[in-house]
Amino acid sequence: MTAVQGLDWIGADWGTSNLRVWALDAAGRVLVRAESEDGMGRLDRAGFEPALLRLVGGWLPAEGRTTVVACGMVGSRQGWVEAPYRAVPCTPFGRGPLARPETRDPRLSVHVIPGLRQDSPADVMRGEETQIAGYLVRNPGFDGVICLPGTHTKWALVSAGEVVAFQTFMTGEIFALLTRQSVLRHSTGGAGWDGPAFAEAVSEGLSRPERLAAALFALRAEALLHGLTPDRARARLSGLLIGSELAASRPFWLGQKVAVVGAERVAAAYAAALGQQALTVATAEVEPMTLAGLAAARSRIAEAIA
Amino acid sequence: MTAVQGLDWIGADWGTSNLRVWALDAAGRVLVRAESEDGMGRLDRAGFEPALLRLVGGWLPAEGRTTVVACGMVGSRQGWVEAPYRAVPCTPFGRGPLARPETRDPRLSVHVIPGLRQDSPADVMRGEETQIAGYLVRNPGFDGVICLPGTHTKWALVSAGEVVAFQTFMTGEIFALLTRQSVLRHSTGGAGWDGPAFAEAVSEGLSRPERLAAALFALRAEALLHGLTPDRARARLSGLLIGSELAASRPFWLGQKVAVVGAERVAAAYAAALGQQALTVATAEVEPMTLAGLAAARSRIAEAIA
């Protein structure tokens, strides 16, 4: 293995299911990226360093310590080192030092970004604060709502550089469970997409969210009795769930400037759903926002050391 | 193996996940019961007869054919023989002959009860029509709503001996997926029950069903930040889901006489939730209703042969 030429630091997004790492130069450009399924969920405390080294061991120069900046569930109580939540309202990042796990390999200097908590209504995030920080770096002075769709979609109200409040929805996880493991898997197996069916279902879910419970099995029955296609059923299910989420998150987005930060397909779905509500929506990909956030954290570490 | 003395016929409730069979005498008394996990979902067409014989092969006398009356997914298109749905409004059972799969074993004479369909809103049931028939045998002249909670809860409006309309809710399956496979499994693992938390959550789910999507992750966050106990979280989740179901099924139960037919714990939960709405609710166990329904189907077969 040969070290990566020009490597200045390493960024890591370490969630429950996946570990993603980037080798970065001093200007924050990506030199190499790698990922594995060594998420927090399958590691005990002693497993984190070997999991990290499996991906980045070959990138490191033999001399000196390379800074690794990590965000996500790696900082939870069951993670590598607990980085206690900071309470909103607050800036996405604090001024204090980051949590530091002990490492056996002398080439590593690991720093873990803490997540955010909201006491009432109770809510937590780990990882999304870094994407929010990155979005604010890229869009200075942004005031409005940032929607971060994913397994657990977060809605964050941002004002004057602070996260004022946020709320989590399990929409992505529920969609995955229903389409992969429930009786609906027989009726929603399509790989395609039906835009009009999605749009109609968003309106239904948003205007009559109380009918969601009744609308789900109807997808199965419509497939059995009336030939509802898998693509259409899948788009309808997604629309019903996102529409219901929009009904419950209305206090966040109503009358606001909204930015959706997410993977391409899911971000497009949320942007389309919000667009139906006559909102102007900006979208941004996750990876550049995560990297901008990690770089901001990295520069604070460098300042603190200097 | 020795045949069961006094065996007159065999009843079978053959669902997606399980096969339950009863050896019955001429008065409909249970002589032996057995069950396996040979549900429709894991069998191909050639697998049904061997699966049945694994349970009842030892019960059968060597001479003559023993009548087996079966309900449930065994009659679906992917089942042993398709028993086409009958369309509501209709009586739970029709007058025509039942579907007959071919059998290789000369000791078997198998009859499969068809399910019910509703064209609009699209819905289907297989198995519950037999429980409804049984409930009507045991409660002649019943007019009102029968709620059959389970993996897929059915609400059926019954009048003058006919199923007028029905609706299916995936509440049981969603509860199982969320408590076993979602992030909530960490917070809802209790075996106990918190009645007041359940009651409060039913009220919340019923009066503000649009908040369901927001209330789910809050269970996880409340556990992390404020020590919500697993028993309380589990009861709250159940209450929120059942409350949301009650909001969507209100047209069925409002102002009606309601009978809940289900397994003890889940029937008690539904009865408690409905009781909060100032309804008088009767409850009945599933097995005796299934057996009464199968016996009614059996007597029609006997009449048709006589």
Interface residues (C-beta under 8 A of the other chain):
Chain A: T16 R117 Q118 D119 P121 A122 D123 V124 H152 Q167 T168 F169 M170 T171 E173 I174 L177 L178 Q181 S182 V183 L184 P209 E210 R211 L212 A213 A214 L216 F217 A218 R220 A221 E222 L224 L225 H226 L241 S244 E245 A247 A248 S249
Chain B: T16 R117 Q118 D119 P121 A122 D123 V124 H152 Q167 T168 F169 M170 T171 E173 I174 L177 L178 Q181 S182 V183 L184 P209 E210 R211 L212 A213 A214 L216 F217 A218 R220 A221 E222 L224 L225 H226 L241 S244 E245 A247 A248 S249
